[in-house]
């Protein structure tokens, strides 16, 4: 295999807000898989990079916002595995004073330092990024490339995410996962055992995820989505969420990102506090990484005079 398989460790969580509850909670530290290509990004890119190599592609092209974990991870993966990388970035206004923008945007700065080339497009054009005409224009400009979808989700990504769980995880009753584009949870659903239940916590508003997940899954009865903990949508945050993430890190020494895993863990802890789960239930939460986004979020919070993430 072009990229070796990896297994992440399981860590039990001891957190004051649920210490009186008769459930056991663990976290699977996918965030520790790689210092820069961490968590579900490593899983999603693994077989995509293998396919790009099989097709003799030299360049990876993908899409994302200016603070995208996926953009940062793709840049790092290309740098490590000898691919050129192109990031099609939402927001053509970012191309003005580009040096200043990159210097003040830690995600774009990281990607640039790992040799990613940027193509900034307007937000209206970005909505057409999956159309044949848009892709053809990119091919005319950049010639041959291997296209990785925004967020990395496709059949190869789901194949990689099917490796998150292994036989040592079969003792858990519930598997919890944050969801963005649906690829990670699809892989988990496909490999979960028949006695296990998978709960997804979407970071975005809307009902589109159900259909996206159904495109990739084999099992249809062992999973659900809890849409109560998105905090207003993608990249939205509140003082309550910041306080929770900081308290969780202070007590467990586990950092959570504010876009995905922080919201999932907030929701999971809240459900435990409300006795949603039967007594003696064993739960494992998947830490999908995304920690590179904390620095960028803290810059945003500072500008808004809000408390920062520790």
N, C-alpha and C positions, 0 to 999 in steps of 0.2 A: 504493500500500500504506500502511495506517495506520501501521505501524512499518517503517522502512527495514531492508533486509538489511545485514548486516555481515560482514566477513571478518576472521579473526584471523591473526596472524603465526606463522610457524614459526621455532623457535629450536633450534639444535643443542645437544645436551647433552654436556658433557665432564665425566665423573665418574670419580674415581680407581678406584673398585671395578671398573670395566669397561674401563679404558683399554687393557688388553692383549687385549681381545676383538675379533674381526674382524667386528663389526657396527656399524652407524651408528644412533644414537638421536637422535630429535628430539622436541620437544614443541610442540603446537599451543596457543597461549596464549588459549584461550577465556575465561580468567579476566580478560582485559583488555578485553572487549567493553563493559563498563559498570561504573562504580565500585560500584554496589549491586545491579544486576540482572545478575549476571555469569554467564558460562559457560553451562551447560545450562539454567539458569533463564531466561535471556533467550530462548533458543531455544524452550523449552517454553511460555513465556507469550506469545510473539509472536502466534501465530495464535489462541490463546485470547482475547487481548484484542481482536483484530480481529473475532472472532465475537461477543464481548460487545457491541462497538460496533454490529455489524450488527443485533443483536437489540434495540438501544436499551436495553441494560441499564446501570444507573447504579452497580451494586454488584457486587463480586466477593466470593464466599465460598469459603473453602478450609479445609484441615485441616492440623494438624501438631503436633509436640511443642514443648516450650518452647524448644528450641535449634535449631529447624528452619531450614535455609537457605531452604527454599521459603516459609515464613511471612515471613521478612525480605524476600525478593525480591518477593513478591506485594504486601506493604505499600509497597515502594518503587515498584513498577510502577503501582499504583493512584494513588499520590501524583503521579507524573510524568505519567500519562496521564488524570488527572481521573476516576478511579473511587473510590467509597467502597469500603472493604475490611473484611471480617469474618474473623477467624481463629478457628476452632473448635479449641481447644487441649486436648490430652490432659492430664488431671490436675486435677480440681475442687479439690484441696487448694491449688492455686496462687491461687485466688480469695480465700483468707484473707490478710489483710494485703497486699492487692494492690499498694499503693504501694511497699511494701518489696520485694516480689517483683520488680516491674518495675525498680526501682532497681538490684537486684542481678543481674538477668538481662539481659545486654547485647542479646540477640536480641529479647526482648519490649520492652525499652526502645527499641530502634531502631524496631520496628514501631509502637509507641505514638506515637513522635515523628513518624511518617509517617501518623498518623491512623487506624491500624487499630483497629477495635473488637474486643474479645475476648469469646468465649463459652467458658468453661471447663466441661468435662464430665468425668464420672468415667471411669476407665480401662475399666471394664466397658461403659459406654454407648458409649465411643469405638469399641469393636470393632464396633458396629452402624452405623457412620457411613455405610455405603453402602446401607443398607436403606431401602425406600420410607417406612416409618414414621418413621425418624429424620429423613429429608429433609423429610417433610411437617411435622414439628414445627418444623424450622428455618424453613420457609416461613411458617408461622403466626406465628412470632415476628418474623421479619425482612422479611416480605413478598417482593417480587420481587428475585431476585439471579441472577447467572450463577455456576454452580458449577464450580470448578476442583478436580479430584481431589487427594488427598494426594500430594505429590511432583510434581504437575502432569501426570502421564502420562495421555494420551488420544490420539485420532487427530490432533487439532490440535497436540499437543506433538510427536508423531512427525514430523509435517509440518515443524515448525520445526527439529527435530534433523536432518532430511535436508539442511539447509543448512550443517551443520558442515563437511562435506567439499566441496571444489571441485576443479576440474580440475588445479590446481597440486599437489594431494595424490595424484594418480594414480601418481606414481613410487614410492610406498612399497609395500613388500611386506606389512607387517603394521601394523594399526591397533589400538591398545590403548585401552581405555576402562574406567573404573570404572562399576559398575552398582548402582542402588538399586531403583527400581521398574521399570526396563527400557525406559523411553521413549527415553532418549538412545541407547543401543546399537541399538535398533530402527531409528532414523533413519539411523544410521551404516551398519548392515547393508544397508539399502535402497539406499544410494547408493555403497557400495563397489564397486570394479571387480571383474570376474570373476577377475583374477589376484591379488587381495588377500585376506588373511585377517584377520578381526576377532576379537580376544580380549577378552572381558569379565571383569572382576575384581569379583565381588560383594562388597559391604560387609556383607551380611547372611548369616546361616546359613539353610540350608534349600534345597529343590529347586524352589520355586514359580516361580522366575524363568524357567525354560525355557518353561513354558506361557504365562507373561505375554508373553514376547518373541514367541512364535509367533503371538499374536493380531494382531501389527502388521507382521510382516515379509513381504517378497516373496521374497527369496532365502533358501534353507534350508540351503545346503551350505558357505557360506564363513565360518562363525563357530563359536565355542565359548566356554564359560565355564570359567574356572579358579577353583575354589572353595577353594584352599589358603591364601588370604591375607586372610581376613576378621578375623583376630585375635580370634576369639571372638564376633563379631557386630557389629551396628550400634552405633556410638559406643564400642565397646570399644577399649582402647588399652593399650600396654605400654611399658616402658622401651626395649625394642629398637626399636619403631616411632618413639618420640620421638627417640631417638639418630639413627636413619636420617634422619628429616625434617630435623633440625637440621644434620646433616652435608651433606645434599643442598643445603639453602639456602646454607650457608656456601661450598660449592664452585661452585654454579651461579647463585646469587642468585635462585633461583626458589622462592617459598613454596609449600608443599603443605598442604592441609587434612588433618587426622588421620582423618577419617571415610571419605572416598572416595579422592581423588587420591593421598594419601600411601600408602594400602594398595596401590593399583594400581601405583605406581612402585616400591614395595618389592618387589612380586611380579615386576614386569618386570625389575628389576635382578637379582633372584635367579635368574630363568630364564636371563638372559644369562650370569651367572656359571657356571651349570650347563651351558652350551653347548646349551641347548634349541633355539636357532635356528641355522640353517645359516650358514656363513661368508658374508660380504658381504650379509647380510640388512639391509634398511633398515626401520626401525621408527619410527612416529610415535605418540606417546601424547597423548591428548586431555586437556588440563587443564580440568576442568569447573567450576572456581571453588570456591565454598563457603568462601572464606577468612574470611568474617565469623564463622564458628564457632570460630576459633582463640582469640579472647579468652575466650569462654565455657568452652572446654576448659581453658584455662590456669587459670581460677578453680577448676575441678574438680581439676586436678592439684595446685594449691597446697594445697587442703584435704586431699588425700591424701598430702601431703609427697613428691610425685613431681617429677622434673625437668620444666621447662616448655618450651614451644615458643618458639623465638626468632623 
